[in-house]
């Protein structure tokens, strides 16, 4: 099912949680709503679910105006960060809940419910655990039960509110990959809310970045990572180094490096910053670029993070560079060593943004 | 060593302040043997007091059960104007001395009260009759269930209900299948406290009852009358019945908990320590 939002607005007192948002989610896509806390991503999800009514605007399901549909009629599966499993019910009863509360005429027979729950238990790899209570399960297992419970009623859209936020990183990683596989097999339309850009990039087909109730940018994860259209999105989608840009004789410089080639030289007197990701900094011979000193080296599995103090930069704000383990071992970089920096890629924004 | 000391202190305290008085009631009640005990409790006036006490509890507890759940639901799950005023209002019976609570009803429904003339014309007796006793008891036990449920429901939030609704449950199904099971231990505890208090209430009931033996005497009032007549054995015999009722409710709670072992941890929640009542 496709979902469209048209001019959706939601105020809480004077605070605009959602400010005139237009958004499209195509059938079968997994879309991530990404943003810092307070950006309105959860409110947006709750509006789509029918848990909140927008003050203005429309929510369209397959082109039909669903803005005022009661939540029970929307056929949305909802999954919360803290699972919200019914603690007095077993795993089986939790998953069967949506089937058992159906009107008598629509309710499947007992044997049919049993069969459906069994197949969902297999799907979430918890076959044989149906008589356990939520308190007896691990966090990852609970979240899978919550997902199965949502899937039991054959929702047209699956809405996930920070579903992996309460789990430790190992489990989170596994569950993310599992969700992606599940999505590829079943092809339901899903929207996942997260504040973790890694998660959004890893799992989603498209990302919508929200900031202060507005959409900053929407698009395909890899493109947005490489071509953010604002400093906010650039910062939010990954680590960045921020360096002041100086204009001299119509050319733009960061330190001694001329960056005019790959960006428009900013006009006017305003201050500008260049945003450069750690892996876009190249480290070479001292004479090859901006002179810098290595002040810290951290080997993190396959990558190595190096802190560099560039000439003319404040000492307490070292640049962060990332190189591969192979490269690090070939070059023998060490603390205190003098090196030259060059940038592979950068983007310039007005400093105020 | 310090652990032993702590346990010993706690046990000593329990023994002196809880077990000893309870034991004393039964010892005193049986001081003249089982025969005298049986005569004292089967005496018609005592029996009337037992029946009235049970009747009052049977009306007051369900009323406050419905009210308590409704109020806690509204406060715990919704945002609205005047919420803090409502919470304060619910606490009022805790803040007001029960004697004053009784006086209020005399003032309103008494012969010289606001509605006194109207009630006399309609031949309805409120004060110095069973309706007055019920009203006073409902007033005094008003906060017990609501107070027990409000923090619980606030802590639980709306997530379970929202999920249930999204799965297609109606409001009713939501309440019976999700909300009620989530609060049942707190509710049970509130009902027990409310029940214990409504059977044991003395001050407010004493003011509105008029002490008509066999008609408007509840058990606590009957105990007092017997005591004032120096009829110690009978006083303690009736008191022991009251204590027995209390012990039975506690035993009932334990049996219920024991029958649902997998749910027990959910019932153990930190409760607010602000519950206190004036003498």
Interface residues (C-beta under 8 A of the other chain):
Chain A: X49 X50 X51 X71 X72 X74 X76 X77 X78 X80 X82 X84 X86 X87 X88 X97 X98 X101 X102 X133 X135 X149 X150 X152 X153
Chain B: X159 X160 X162 X163 X164 X165 X166 X167 X168 X169 X170 X173 X177 X178 X181 X182 X184 X262 X263 X265 X266
